[in-house]
Amino acid sequence: MLTSLKIASGGIVAVIMMSTGSFGVLLHADDWTGWMGNARDGVYRESGIVDRIDDSGLPILWRTPIGGGYAGPSVADGRVYVFDYVRQAGDAFNSPDQRANLTGQERVTCLDEKTGAPIWVHDYECPYSISYPAGPRCTPTIDGDHVYTLGSEGDLHCLEAANGRVVWHLSLKKDLNADVPIWGFAAHPLVDGDLLYTMVGGRGQGIVAFDKKTGQVRWKQLDTVAGYCPPSIIEAAGVRQLIVYSPSGVDALDPQIGTPLWHIDIEPLYEMSITRPMKDGNLLYVSGIRTESVLMKLGTDSPSATDVWRGERDHSVFCSNSTPLFVDGVIYGTDCNEGSLIAVDSSNGERLWSTFAATRPEEERFVKHGTAFITRIGDTDRYFLFSEIGDLVMAELTRSGYQELGRMHVIEPTGEAFGREVVWSHPAYANRTAYIRNDQEVVAVSLAK
């Protein structure tokens, strides 16, 4: 018989005591406060979740209608935040080299985590002139009592998490004279300490650090266009380093004042610096599309980086809109050329195995920019993979191969890319639940054991 149950939200521990007092079970729950999780490392750290997905699937807790967008949900303190676009007029077509012109509203909606019912909505008029104009790209970033959003046209907002009230707002386009990238602004805002970082683009302002409380510019750095990759912070040589991957290369900066620490050249095609550089020990892997990738070694005595190897065709993995994971000397990522999930030996860049099961299991041929969003489950070899066809997959990924542990179809692929239907949005994992969206709805799927 249960005699004691303690549950709260936000990095909580639920303690279950049995009447005999002979044993207890510790269940760790957590929030998902932004893109790729609280630590932005693509690791889901909750306990008490399923070991596999049975043929009967997992329970659907709720479905709530939303508008279009690529921005994943974020979750904190019993609330789910979704960023979307409500189109009013214009022809929404997808073209790699032509901007679509639309009128409509960008919208942030706060939902009750248990029911999916709306709590508040903040919206604003936002004409679009971008390619692939479904909606915002950037997952809301939650920091304490505030939510930060960056829209496709460069509207940067700080909102009160409780009610959606605007604390401050600025336009990267109007206030900083930034050019809107053809695929829109996509660098999920990063909050660290009292600063907020995002890619802006332009002479001396490739990246900008803002005061998170006021929106005031604290420092600017780098002569580069914005690209699409979110900044991240690592520690190497005992020094915290802000990692910036732009179309001009990879730079490490002092997070507090923006002073350059080191630079590595890499020029991704079409200015498509998208996926976060991923760290394993003192190695950092950076991927671009087609034939651009580099594995670098980080200095251990002082901040520095040197090339170890660079990718070539049929070598390495060339990721596009899904960031690879780098675990115990193996890089797991979906390849933009072949469209399959590929495992790569980081010591030399050689491919260990590949499979279409994670992206489009019916395919045995190349699928341009085939995509699955990869999330590791704790420190195990188990992963959640969310495929571009709307399947939630659990699989074991190791150096020796891919072993599927079940799947279920969660949501329809409502987007389009290269003539096929896709859903390109990173899920959130929190409260033993997966929160998954397309251009029509957000769905909560129970992961509880």
Protein Blocks (a to p, Z undefined) as FASTA:
>chain_A
ZZbdcddeehiacddddfklmaccdddddddfbghijnonopafbehiafbdcfkopadf
bdcdddedjbdcddeehiacddddddfbdcddddfkbccddddddddddddfklopafbd
cddddddddehilbcfbdcddehjaccdddfkopacdddfklopafbdcdfklmnopacd
fkopabdcddehjbccddebpehilbacddfknopafbdehjddfbjadcddddeehiac
dddddfkbccdddfknopafbdcddddehhiafbdcddehjaccdddehjaccdddddfk
bgcdddfbdcdehiajddfkbccddeehiacdddfklopacdddfknopafbdcfklmmm
mbccdcehiacddddehjbfbdcdddfkopacdddddfkbccdebdadfbdcfbdeehia
cdddddddeehiacdddfkbccdddfbZZ
